Amino acid sequence: MHAALVARPGSCIRRLAGTRAREIQFTRFLRNGSVTAAEMAAHAAERTAARTAGRDVVVIQDTSELALGGRRAKANGYGPVGKGGALRGLLLHAVLAVDAGTGGVLGLVDARVWNRKGGKVTDRRSRQTSNKESQRWLDGTMRAGEVLAGAAHITGVSDRESDIYEHFARRPDNVHLIVRACQNRKIETDDTDQVNLLFSHVDGLPEQGRFEVKIPAAPGRKARTTELAVRFCRVVLRKPLHGAAADLPATIALTMVDVRETSTPQDGKPIHWRLLTTHAVTNLDGARRIVELYRMRWTIEEFFHALKTAGFDIEAADIADPKVMIKFVTAVTVAAVTVMQLVKARDGTTDQVLADAFDPADQPILEALSAQLEGKTARQKNPHPKGSLAFAGWVIGRLGGWTGYYGKPGPRVMREGLDDFQRIKYGTTLRLQNV
């Protein structure tokens, strides 16, 4: 099933299967009570652990809502109706491992899919983290520490929703954190009679340097080069008065790195990130390193994009049983890693080998296709070494319709290229069989 998802990304099991017999196999597999989403994620994590041994790894986690849509989805039991009449559907919390030096996607660390139930809940401030959905951030970090124990360094990166006191307090010893701050928390100061708040304290610091960064294009935003002003300092957070477990420490010492754009862009708001980290920062280079690691968080946004509109079109899946759908979403999540590996490897900067995403037997086919697809100009030549994932990414991109000009192949192009590649590969087997 994994091979079918990678070969022909999509959300229709009948199309994935290709034959009636294979369709029945896939359906029975997903409906088997002994098959669990947790086991699928655990198997993927084992393969990721092997790739991350000895590396400096960034672990990115985030949650995305899968809008399965319409009255039919509601009738099938995919969660209650939320604000504005929108169906909540399933939620996917994914944890990805990325090489800190190259940005290459190394694999899936964990994936959790659940169906949010309706009903009235108690006030969030009166509940401990273990009784909230917020527990997923702590679980993702703990899982990273377990799965990637062989990595040289692990840094967890996540957005504002993960700004939880307990997240910092209970992190594993082998995992550092970089979290975009959301809570304007109380902090310890030398003046015990005065209550200081985190944001106002950092805002009052003088600039400690500036540097330029390239901001990539995004929906509603053009790519641009901009200047960021930097402030950083050591801060001591106080334990929240509500919702925090009794055994948590009264204070936690962290570093705050504050970066903000010095000019207002024509499209969109200027950048302003307040980053809380367990890493020590003593100079501008250290602060810039924290910013660069945090910027890798965009990889998981691209990953979700590949799962949805740009790749597998998972929200179009038509499976009536929510339990079966949860397993299918998990299987697609595992397969989407391959597409993202190709997207990230397309520039030849990730130093990954062909075997990270392809069968070694695919190499002669890829090399033959590369020779056929190359054009006369330099930009139509495959610039990557044979046997590298970048070499395969160039071929798959060209099969998907990329010309070598006009930008770079994205998830949709890679998905279509993989589909064509598998058709060609199948054709070679027919030839060998004299069919």
C-alpha positions in Angstrom: 0.0 0.0 0.0 2.9 2.3 0.8 4.4 1.6 -2.6 1.1 2.4 -4.3 0.7 5.7 -2.4 4.2 6.8 -3.4 3.8 5.6 -7.0 0.4 7.1 -7.6 -0.3 9.7 -4.8 -4.0 10.2 -4.3 -7.0 9.7 -2.0 -9.0 7.2 -4.0 -8.3 3.6 -2.9 -9.7 2.2 -6.1 -7.3 4.2 -8.2 -4.4 3.4 -5.9 -5.1 -0.3 -6.2 -5.5 -0.4 -10.0 -7.1 -3.9 -9.9 -10.1 -5.2 -8.1 -8.0 -7.8 -6.2 -5.6 -5.2 -4.9 -8.5 -2.9 -3.9 -9.9 -5.7 -1.8 -6.5 -6.2 -0.2 -6.1 -2.6 0.7 -9.6 -2.4 2.1 -9.2 -5.5 4.2 -5.9 -4.2 5.5 -7.4 -0.9 6.6 -10.4 -2.6 8.2 -8.3 -5.2 10.1 -8.6 -4.6 13.8 -5.0 -5.6 14.3 -3.8 -2.8 12.1 -3.3 0.4 14.0 -2.3 3.9 13.0 0.2 3.9 15.9 2.0 0.9 14.5 2.3 2.5 11.1 3.8 5.6 12.6 6.1 3.5 14.8 7.4 1.6 11.8 8.1 4.8 9.9 9.9 6.2 13.0 12.3 3.1 13.0 13.4 3.9 9.5 13.9 7.6 10.4 16.0 6.6 13.4 18.5 4.9 11.1 18.8 7.9 8.9 19.4 10.4 11.8 22.2 8.5 13.6 25.0 10.8 14.4 23.4 13.9 12.7 22.4 17.3 13.9 18.6 17.1 13.6 15.7 19.6 13.8 12.4 18.1 14.8 9.4 20.1 13.5 5.9 19.4 14.7 2.5 21.0 14.0 -1.2 20.2 13.7 -3.4 20.5 10.6 -7.1 20.1 10.3 -8.4 17.9 7.5 -11.7 19.3 6.3 -13.4 16.3 5.0 -16.3 18.5 4.1 -20.1 18.6 3.6 -23.1 16.9 5.0 -21.9 13.4 4.1 -18.8 13.8 6.3 -20.9 15.0 9.2 -23.3 12.0 8.7 -20.3 9.7 8.7 -19.3 10.9 12.1 -16.3 13.2 11.3 -16.6 15.5 14.3 -19.0 18.3 15.2 -19.7 21.5 13.4 -17.4 24.4 14.6 -17.6 28.1 14.3 -19.3 29.5 11.2 -20.8 26.1 10.4 -17.4 24.7 9.3 -16.9 20.9 9.9 -14.0 20.2 12.1 -13.3 16.7 10.7 -10.0 14.9 11.6 -6.9 16.5 13.0 -3.3 15.4 12.1 -0.4 16.1 14.3 2.9 15.3 12.5 6.4 15.3 13.8 9.2 15.5 11.1 12.9 15.1 11.3 15.0 17.4 9.2 18.8 17.7 8.8 19.9 20.9 10.6 22.7 21.6 8.1 21.0 20.9 4.7 17.3 21.1 5.4 16.8 17.6 3.9 13.7 15.7 5.1 15.0 12.6 7.0 11.7 11.1 7.9 8.6 10.9 10.1 9.2 10.7 13.9 5.5 10.4 14.8 2.0 11.0 13.6 -1.3 11.1 15.5 -4.7 11.4 13.8 -7.9 11.8 15.8 -11.5 12.7 15.4 -12.5 15.5 17.7 -15.7 14.8 19.6 -18.4 17.4 20.4 -19.8 18.2 23.8 -19.2 20.7 26.5 -15.8 20.7 28.2 -14.6 22.3 31.4 -12.7 25.5 31.3 -9.2 25.0 30.0 -7.6 27.0 32.8 -8.9 24.5 35.3 -7.5 21.4 33.4 -4.0 20.1 33.5 -2.1 19.7 30.2 -2.4 15.9 30.3 -6.2 16.4 30.0 -6.0 18.7 27.0 -5.2 18.3 23.3 -2.1 20.4 24.1 -0.5 17.2 25.5 0.3 16.3 21.8 3.2 18.9 21.9 4.7 17.2 24.9 4.2 13.8 23.5 5.8 14.7 20.2 8.9 16.1 22.0 9.2 13.0 24.2 8.8 10.7 21.2 11.6 12.6 19.4 13.9 12.1 22.3 13.2 8.3 22.3 13.2 7.7 18.5 16.2 9.9 17.7 18.4 8.8 20.6 21.2 8.1 18.3 21.3 11.6 16.8 24.2 13.9 17.7 22.0 16.8 18.6 18.2 17.3 18.6 16.3 20.6 18.5 12.5 20.7 18.6 10.9 23.6 16.7 7.3 24.5 16.9 4.9 27.5 16.7 3.0 29.6 19.2 0.4 26.9 20.1 3.2 24.9 21.8 4.2 27.7 24.1 3.3 25.7 27.2 5.2 26.0 30.5 5.1 22.2 31.0 6.5 21.7 27.5 9.8 23.3 28.6 9.7 21.8 32.1 9.3 18.2 30.9 11.4 18.1 27.8 13.9 15.1 27.6 17.5 15.9 28.5 18.6 15.1 24.9 16.2 17.6 23.2 16.5 21.4 23.1 13.5 23.5 22.2 12.8 26.6 20.0 9.2 27.8 20.5 7.6 31.0 19.1 6.3 32.7 22.2 2.6 33.3 22.6 2.1 33.9 26.3 3.2 37.2 27.8 4.4 35.5 30.9 5.5 36.9 34.2 9.3 36.7 34.7 11.6 36.9 37.7 13.5 40.2 38.1 15.9 41.6 40.7 13.2 43.9 41.9 10.8 41.5 43.7 8.2 44.3 44.4 7.7 44.9 40.6 5.9 42.5 38.3 7.6 42.3 34.9 6.1 40.8 31.8 8.1 39.0 29.2 7.2 41.0 26.1 7.6 44.4 27.6 10.9 43.4 29.2 12.4 42.3 25.8 10.9 45.3 24.0 12.8 47.6 26.3 16.2 46.1 25.4 18.5 47.8 23.0 19.2 46.3 19.6 22.2 43.9 19.7 22.7 43.6 15.9 21.1 43.3 12.5 21.4 40.8 9.6 19.8 40.1 6.3 17.7 37.1 5.4 15.8 35.9 2.3 12.1 35.4 2.9 10.7 32.8 0.4 7.5 33.3 -1.5 4.2 32.2 0.1 0.5 32.6 -0.8 -0.1 36.3 -0.8 3.6 37.1 -0.4 6.4 37.6 -2.8 9.9 36.5 -2.1 12.1 39.3 -0.7 15.4 40.0 1.1 14.9 41.9 4.3 16.8 43.2 7.3 16.0 41.9 10.8 16.9 43.7 14.1 17.9 41.3 16.9 17.5 41.4 20.7 18.3 38.5 23.0 18.6 37.9 26.7 18.3 35.3 29.5 14.9 35.2 31.1 13.4 33.3 34.0 9.7 32.4 33.6 7.4 32.0 36.5 5.1 29.0 36.9 1.5 29.8 35.8 -1.1 30.1 38.5 -3.7 28.0 36.7 -3.5 24.6 35.0 0.1 23.8 35.8 0.9 20.5 37.5 1.9 20.7 41.2 5.3 19.0 40.6 6.5 21.5 38.0 9.4 23.8 39.0 8.5 27.3 40.3 10.7 28.9 37.6 12.4 27.9 34.3 15.5 29.7 32.8 15.4 30.2 29.0 16.7 32.5 26.4 14.5 34.9 24.4 15.6 35.8 20.9 13.5 38.7 19.5 13.7 39.5 15.7 11.7 42.1 13.9 11.8 43.4 10.3 13.2 47.0 10.1 10.9 48.0 7.3 7.2 47.3 6.3 6.8 45.1 3.2 4.4 46.1 0.5 2.5 42.8 0.9 1.8 41.5 4.3 2.9 42.4 7.9 6.5 42.8 8.9 8.1 39.9 10.6 8.2 39.8 14.4 9.2 36.6 16.0 9.7 36.2 19.8 11.6 32.8 20.1 12.0 31.1 23.5 14.8 28.5 23.5 16.6 26.2 25.8 19.8 26.8 23.8 22.2 29.3 25.4 22.8 32.5 23.2 25.7 34.7 24.0 26.3 36.6 20.7 24.7 37.7 17.4 25.9 34.6 15.6 24.2 32.4 18.2 21.0 34.4 17.9 21.1 34.1 14.1 21.5 30.3 14.4 18.3 30.2 16.5 16.5 32.2 13.8 17.7 29.9 11.0 16.7 26.8 12.9 13.2 28.2 13.5 12.8 29.1 9.8 13.0 25.4 9.0 9.5 25.1 10.5 8.2 26.1 7.1 9.0 22.5 5.9 6.0 21.2 7.8 3.7 23.7 6.1 5.0 22.4 2.8 4.4 18.9 4.0 0.7 19.6 4.8 0.4 21.3 1.5 1.6 18.1 -0.2 -0.9 16.1 1.8 -3.8 18.3 0.7 -4.1 20.4 -2.5 -0.6 20.0 -3.9 -0.2 16.3 -3.6 -2.4 13.6 -2.2 -5.7 15.5 -2.0 -6.4 13.7 1.2 -9.4 15.8 2.0 -11.2 14.3 -1.0 -11.0 10.7 0.4 -14.4 9.1 0.6 -14.2 6.6 3.5 -17.3 6.3 5.6 -15.8 4.7 8.7 -13.7 7.3 10.8 -11.5 4.6 12.3 -10.6 3.3 8.8 -10.0 6.9 7.6 -7.6 7.6 10.5 -5.5 4.6 9.4 -5.6 5.8 5.8 -4.5 9.3 6.7 -1.6 7.8 8.7 -0.6 5.7 5.7 -0.7 8.8 3.4 1.3 10.8 5.9 4.1 8.2 5.8 4.1 8.2 2.0 4.1 12.0 1.7 7.6 12.0 3.3 9.0 10.6 0.0 7.4 13.5 -2.0 8.9 16.0 0.4 12.3 14.4 0.2 12.3 14.9 -3.5 11.1 18.5 -3.2 13.9 19.3 -0.7 16.5 17.4 -2.7 15.8 19.1 -6.0 18.6 21.7 -5.5 21.3 19.1 -4.6 21.8 20.7 -1.2 20.6 17.8 1.1 23.4 15.3 0.2 20.9 12.4 0.3 21.3 9.2 -1.7 18.9 7.6 -4.1 18.1 4.8 -1.6 16.5 7.3 0.8 13.4 7.3 -1.4 13.9 4.8 -4.3 14.6 1.1 -4.8 18.3 0.7 -5.9 17.0 -1.2 -9.0 15.3 2.1 -10.1 18.7 3.7 -10.8 19.2 2.4 -14.4 15.7 3.5 -15.3 16.3 7.0 -13.8 19.6 7.3 -15.6 18.1 6.3 -19.0 15.2 8.7 -18.5 17.6 11.5 -17.6 19.5 11.0 -20.9 16.3 11.2 -22.8 14.9 14.3 -20.9 18.0 16.4 -21.2 17.9 19.2 -23.7 20.6 21.3 -25.4 20.9 24.2 -23.0 22.8 24.0 -19.7 19.5 24.5 -17.7 18.1 21.5 -19.4 20.9 19.2 -18.3 20.8 17.1 -15.1 23.5 18.8 -12.9 23.5 16.2 -10.1 25.6 13.1 -9.6 24.2 9.8 -10.5 23.0 7.8 -7.5 22.0 10.9 -5.6 18.4 11.8 -4.6 18.9 15.1 -6.3 19.5 13.3 -9.6 16.3 11.4 -9.2 14.5 14.6 -8.2 15.5 16.3 -11.4 14.2 13.4 -13.5 10.9 13.2 -11.6 10.4 17.0 -11.9 11.0 16.8 -15.7 8.5 13.9 -15.9 6.0 16.0 -14.0 6.2 18.8 -16.6 9.0 21.0 -15.3 11.1 22.4 -18.1 14.2 23.5 -16.2 13.0 27.1 -16.3 10.4 29.1 -14.5 11.1 28.3 -10.9 11.5 24.9 -9.2 9.3 21.8 -9.2 6.9 21.7 -6.2 4.9 18.9 -4.5 2.3 18.8 -7.3 4.8 18.4 -10.1 6.7 15.8 -8.1 3.5 13.9 -7.5 2.7 13.8 -11.2 6.3 12.9 -12.1 6.2 10.0 -9.7 3.0 8.8 -11.3 4.6 8.9 -14.7 7.8 7.2 -13.5 5.9 4.3 -12.1 4.0 3.8 -15.4 7.4 3.8 -17.2 8.9 1.4 -14.6 5.9 -0.9 -15.1 6.4 -0.8 -18.8 10.0 -2.0 -18.4 8.7 -5.1 -16.5 6.3 -5.9 -19.4 9.1 -5.6 -21.9 11.3 -8.0 -19.8 8.3 -10.4 -19.8 7.9 -10.1 -23.6 4.3 -8.9 -23.1 
